[in-house]
Amino acid sequence: MDKRQYIQSLREDIVFNETLCGHPFTFHSTWGLFSPRGVDAGSKLLLDHVTIDPTDDCLDMGCGYGPIGLTLARLAPLGKTCLVDKDFVAVEYADKNARLNGLSHCSALLSNGFSALKGQRFDVIAANLPAKVGKELLYLYLYDAQACLNPGGRLYLVTITGLRRFIERACKEVFGNYDKLKQGRDYTVALALQS
């Protein structure tokens, strides 16, 4: 393959299949999105520890091309699922992947954090939180998640394990509770409940 063909191949969608929570998915992705060639280990760990009811209304905060949100949508076919990201390319791919996987009860929106979700409420919010955004933004995510959760709602978070103590303190401060669902060498999955 010559250089021109190689560069052209980089412009084509990256396509791969993945089974998440026992459900098969086909994902399209592109360079520049997080973990473009396969679902990352942190997202997989989070999905292994979520509990979803079929009627749950779900939110995937920072959806990328959609693996977490589309899995939530598949697990909650009688609810609505919203996927949001601040990257318009991510939103386009998440929306495309929802259509390709036959998930008509979910939509992807461009949103800086929770800014585009005015008045919307959810039973479940899930996020693979980026490690390098700063504690200020992480606090904003937690407070905004609390404001968007229905009573009894669940916030599932996966972070690098190095952030686990901060997330524990912040969840206890914001929600009054924190449950470490799984701690691995690289990632920790946590749950906070809305009272």
C-alpha positions as CSV (number, residue, x, y, z in Angstrom):
1,M,0.0,0.0,0.0
2,D,1.5,3.3,-1.0
3,K,1.4,6.4,1.3
4,R,-1.7,7.9,-0.5
5,Q,-3.7,4.7,-0.1
6,Y,-2.6,4.5,3.5
7,I,-3.7,8.0,4.3
8,Q,-7.0,7.4,2.5
9,S,-7.5,4.2,4.6
10,L,-7.1,6.3,7.8
11,R,-10.1,8.4,6.7
12,E,-12.4,5.4,6.5
13,D,-14.5,4.4,9.4
14,I,-13.0,1.9,11.9
15,V,-15.5,-0.9,12.2
16,F,-15.5,-3.6,14.9
17,N,-17.9,-5.9,16.7
18,E,-18.2,-6.2,20.4
19,T,-20.4,-8.1,22.9
20,L,-21.4,-6.1,25.9
21,C,-23.6,-7.4,28.7
22,G,-24.3,-10.4,26.5
23,H,-25.5,-8.3,23.5
24,P,-23.7,-8.1,20.2
25,F,-23.0,-4.6,18.8
26,T,-21.3,-3.3,15.7
27,F,-19.5,0.0,16.2
28,H,-18.2,2.6,13.7
29,S,-15.5,4.9,15.0
30,T,-12.7,7.2,13.7
31,W,-9.3,8.4,14.7
32,G,-9.5,11.2,17.3
33,L,-12.2,9.6,19.4
34,F,-11.4,7.8,22.6
35,S,-10.4,4.2,22.1
36,P,-11.4,4.1,18.5
37,R,-10.4,0.5,17.7
38,G,-12.2,-1.3,20.5
39,V,-14.2,-0.6,23.7
40,D,-11.8,0.3,26.5
41,A,-11.3,-1.8,29.6
42,G,-12.8,0.9,31.9
43,S,-16.1,1.0,30.0
44,K,-16.3,-2.8,29.9
45,L,-15.7,-2.9,33.7
46,L,-18.4,-0.3,34.3
47,L,-20.9,-2.2,32.2
48,D,-20.1,-5.4,34.0
49,H,-21.4,-3.8,37.2
50,V,-24.4,-1.8,36.2
51,T,-27.9,-2.9,37.2
52,I,-30.5,-1.7,34.7
53,D,-34.3,-2.1,34.7
54,P,-36.1,-2.4,31.4
55,T,-38.0,0.8,32.0
56,D,-35.0,3.0,33.1
57,D,-34.4,6.3,31.5
58,C,-30.6,6.4,31.1
59,L,-27.9,9.0,30.3
60,D,-24.4,8.3,29.1
61,M,-22.3,11.3,30.0
62,G,-19.3,11.7,27.7
63,C,-20.5,9.0,25.3
64,G,-17.8,9.0,22.7
65,Y,-19.0,6.8,19.8
66,G,-21.6,5.2,22.3
67,P,-20.6,1.8,23.8
68,I,-21.9,2.6,27.3
69,G,-25.0,4.4,26.2
70,L,-26.0,1.9,23.5
71,T,-25.6,-0.9,26.0
72,L,-27.8,0.9,28.5
73,A,-30.4,1.4,25.8
74,R,-30.3,-2.3,24.9
75,L,-30.8,-3.2,28.6
76,A,-33.6,-0.7,29.0
77,P,-35.8,-1.2,25.9
78,L,-38.9,0.4,27.5
79,G,-37.1,3.5,28.7
80,K,-35.3,6.3,26.8
81,T,-31.6,6.7,26.6
82,C,-29.7,9.9,26.0
83,L,-26.0,10.1,25.0
84,V,-24.1,13.3,25.3
85,D,-20.6,14.5,24.5
86,K,-18.9,17.8,23.9
87,D,-17.3,16.5,20.7
88,F,-19.6,16.8,17.7
89,V,-17.7,14.0,15.9
90,A,-18.4,11.7,18.9
91,V,-22.1,12.7,18.8
92,E,-22.4,11.9,15.1
93,Y,-20.8,8.5,15.6
94,A,-22.9,7.7,18.6
95,D,-26.1,8.6,16.7
96,K,-24.9,6.6,13.7
97,N,-24.2,3.6,15.9
98,A,-27.6,3.8,17.6
99,R,-29.2,3.6,14.1
100,L,-26.9,0.8,12.9
101,N,-27.7,-1.3,16.0
102,G,-31.5,-0.7,15.7
103,L,-31.8,1.4,18.9
104,S,-34.6,3.9,18.0
105,H,-35.3,4.8,21.7
106,C,-32.0,6.6,22.2
107,S,-30.5,9.9,20.9
108,A,-27.2,11.6,21.0
109,L,-26.8,15.3,21.8
110,L,-24.0,17.8,21.7
111,S,-23.6,19.0,25.2
112,N,-20.9,20.6,27.4
113,G,-21.5,18.4,30.4
114,F,-25.2,18.6,31.3
115,S,-25.8,22.0,29.6
116,A,-28.2,20.6,26.8
117,L,-30.3,18.6,29.3
118,K,-32.4,21.3,30.7
119,G,-35.1,19.8,32.9
120,Q,-34.5,16.2,31.8
121,R,-34.4,13.6,34.6
122,F,-32.9,10.1,34.5
123,D,-33.0,6.9,36.6
124,V,-29.4,6.0,35.6
125,I,-26.5,8.1,34.7
126,A,-23.2,6.3,33.7
127,A,-19.9,7.9,32.9
128,N,-16.4,6.9,32.1
129,L,-14.8,10.0,33.7
130,P,-11.7,11.4,32.0
131,A,-8.7,11.5,34.4
132,K,-7.2,14.8,33.4
133,V,-10.1,17.3,33.4
134,G,-9.4,18.6,36.9
135,K,-11.3,18.3,40.1
136,E,-13.4,21.3,39.4
137,L,-15.0,19.7,36.4
138,L,-15.5,16.4,38.2
139,Y,-17.3,18.3,41.0
140,L,-19.5,20.0,38.4
141,Y,-20.4,16.6,36.9
142,L,-21.3,15.2,40.3
143,Y,-23.5,18.1,41.3
144,D,-25.2,18.2,37.8
145,A,-25.7,14.5,37.9
146,Q,-27.4,14.8,41.3
147,A,-29.7,17.5,39.9
148,C,-30.7,15.3,36.9
149,L,-31.4,12.0,38.8
150,N,-34.9,10.9,39.8
151,P,-35.4,9.9,43.4
152,G,-33.7,6.5,43.9
153,G,-31.6,7.1,40.7
154,R,-28.2,5.6,40.3
155,L,-24.9,7.2,39.2
156,Y,-22.4,4.7,38.0
157,L,-18.8,6.0,37.5
158,V,-15.6,4.4,36.3
159,T,-12.3,6.2,36.8
160,I,-8.7,5.4,36.9
161,T,-8.0,3.8,40.2
162,G,-5.7,6.7,41.2
163,L,-8.9,8.9,41.4
164,R,-10.8,6.5,43.6
165,R,-10.2,8.4,46.9
166,F,-11.2,11.7,45.4
167,I,-14.4,10.2,43.9
168,E,-15.3,8.6,47.2
169,R,-14.9,11.9,49.1
170,A,-16.8,13.8,46.4
171,C,-19.7,11.3,46.1
172,K,-20.1,11.3,49.9
173,E,-20.1,15.1,49.9
174,V,-22.6,15.5,47.0
175,F,-24.8,12.4,47.4
176,G,-24.2,11.4,51.1
177,N,-23.2,7.9,50.0
178,Y,-20.6,6.0,47.9
179,D,-20.3,2.3,47.1
180,K,-17.2,0.9,45.5
181,L,-18.5,-1.9,43.2
182,K,-15.2,-3.0,41.8
183,Q,-11.6,-1.9,42.2
184,G,-9.1,-3.3,39.8
185,R,-5.5,-2.4,39.3
186,D,-6.3,0.2,36.6
187,Y,-10.0,1.2,37.1
188,T,-12.5,1.5,39.9
189,V,-16.3,1.4,39.4
190,A,-18.4,3.3,41.9
191,L,-22.1,3.9,42.6
192,A,-23.8,6.8,44.2
193,L,-27.6,6.8,45.0
194,Q,-29.9,9.8,44.8
195,S,-32.1,10.0,47.9
